[in-house]
Amino acid sequence: MLSLLGDRLLLVIVSIVYFLNSVSAQDGSVTIPLNSSITYDNRELYGGFITLNGISRVTINFTDVNKNLTFILFQAHSHLNNITLFTSDKQGNQSATGTNLGLVSYMTPVNTFIVSNFNNNVTVRVYISVHGYFAMDPIPGGCNMEYPIPVTPFLNVMTYSDYIFVDAAPPSIDPDCKITMQANMSFYMMYLPEMNFYADVYFDGIRKMMSLKNIKKYGYRIPKSSWPETRRMLSAYPGTGAIYTVVATRVDNISVYSVYVPNYSYGCNDINDYGCEMIDDWLSQLLCAALMFVGVFICFFGHRFFKTEMFFAGFFSGVIITYILIALITVVDKPALLAAAAISGVFFGGIWWLFWWLYGIPVLAVLLPSLNLGFMLASIFYYRLPGHQLFLELDFNFWSLFILVVMLTALAVVSVSYAANILCCAFIGAYATVLAIDYYMGSNLKFIIINVIRRAIVPHFNKAILAPPLDWKVWENHASARMGRLDRSDTTAS
């Protein structure tokens, strides 16, 4: 009995000792030398990964500091899981929590940084990077007047269902920000492969957007809008990751620069290791599956079953019009809005079918499909419009131009009703087919229509920069479907 009790007591003691040792081993320190040479295009002094266990932290110290430097930018990046970066110096405590963090330290003396993982039972991989700058270089986030940290070199990325805000604190050219408006800000972004949520791809994108050379090589410069210079508003593309950063340059010498801490967004808030939920309700899934079969039918057989085509032409028009009107009038959840739009689409389709059955005028009957084709072309024009045209932020200018494209397209094709009917069926049917597949592939062709609807119903979306990622694989599918349909143009209308 005493032997059994002694064995159990020994097991308990060993377990306690092991637990204490494992906890203490989670915390550690790293010493980084800062004597590496830097170039004009790449200011990185150090870059490497560390792994933090749950509820642990690591202290970063520096040695062999390059005396020619004036300040350093310390960065810590994680994937999906938040970390905390803080330091304590003579100027007071500084701390920040997020996935893409950074703090500035002047060289007299260099601060000690601490990276913490407060996630319980979650191991976090963190990329540590240190960048060095000289006296003439702008201080990223040095004129911060909004965030609690005096110098805020990281970006604030806010992701909503329809758009993304990217905010940055203004840079300064002196530590006290006494000289204002002496530095410019240029926003850049780089898309990651669509529906790719792997950590290695994410870290590779973050590292590419740290050096000026790679920013100009891989990044897209985000144009200005009527928002303040420190903010950019972009259209959200759920499932397609994007890396954002800002390059600050002096007004009197644009070759002198500094780079902010890059940040990211996957275009959706509910993100996990498996990505974004693209279709999150049963009605959307049902309509998406039905749309694929309807699109194939219209593309290949639409004009042969003319009355059926008239119904679907009215249906598509009714769905879009009703969706926009209800969203403008009241606030309802997505399934209810889709259900109301679908019911209204059936009503619109029945009216247009009845119009053809009563009057039988081919030119007037083809008018609605021609308007649908014009709507598609105008949406593509808006989707791929280069840059951001400030005059189109005015709703009158934008919708006047949009309606003009729709009407000119309809007038150009409606005079040849037979050819127009074939063209409309081929184009709209092919797009409807690819649109349904697009939701499952995770690409962005669907936003040709969605961005127009957003422009109509989302407040301030007129100031959003679209900057869509280019999906070659989807356009190839679309072109193949259209070519297959046009090869069957020897058929006749019913």
URBEL-V25960 format. One record per helix or strand of 2 or more residues. SS is the DSSP state (~ for helix, > for strand). FROM is the first residue (numbers start at 1). TO is the last residue. If there is no record, write none. Layout:
ss = {SS & SS}
from = {FROM & FROM}
to = {TO & TO}
This chain:
ss = {~ & > & > & > & > & > & > & > & > & > & > & > & > & ~ & ~ & > & > & > & > & > & ~ & ~ & ~ & ~ & ~ & ~ & ~ & ~ & ~ & ~}
from = {2 & 28 & 44 & 56 & 71 & 83 & 92 & 100 & 113 & 124 & 156 & 163 & 183 & 199 & 212 & 220 & 231 & 242 & 257 & 263 & 282 & 306 & 334 & 362 & 390 & 395 & 417 & 447 & 461 & 472}
to = {26 & 33 & 52 & 63 & 77 & 89 & 98 & 106 & 117 & 133 & 159 & 167 & 191 & 208 & 218 & 222 & 235 & 250 & 259 & 265 & 304 & 329 & 359 & 383 & 393 & 414 & 441 & 457 & 463 & 486}
